[in-house]
C-alpha cells in the first residue's frame, strides 16, 4: 500500500516522463520536420484527452510556428479533451492559446472554430475572467 501522497507523486513523475518523450524541435535542428511531426502525432495519439500534458505540445508547436496552424490546433484540441474543469486546472496556457486561435488568427481554422468556441464557452462557464473577456472580444 502506498504511503500518503506517494500515488500523487508517482503520477506527477509519470507526467514529467511522458512530456520528456515529446522533444521540442529547435528551429536549427537537423531532425527532419516530417519525422518530428510523425513523433508528435504518435505522442498525441497516446495522450489524447490528457489536459495535464497539453501545455507541452503547445510549447513544441509554438517553437516551430505551428501552434495556430490547422494541424496544430487539431492536435492540441485532441490532447485537451473536453473536460473544462480539468483543462482549467491542468493547463496554464489554454486560455492564452484560445485567444490566439480565436481572436488573433482570423483565417484557415474554420473547421476547428465550432470546437474552439465550445471549449471557450465551457471554460468561461467555469468562471475564469480571461475566458469571459475572450468571449466579449468575439462578440464585438
Secondary structure, 3 states (H helix, E strand, C coil): CCCCCHHHHHHHHHHHHHHHCCCCCCCCCCCCHHHHHHHHHHHHHHCCCCHHHHHHHHHHHHHCCCCCCHHHHHHHHHHHCCCHHHHHHHCCCHHHHHHHHHHHCCCCCHHHHHHHHHHHHHHHHCCCHHHHHHHHHHHC
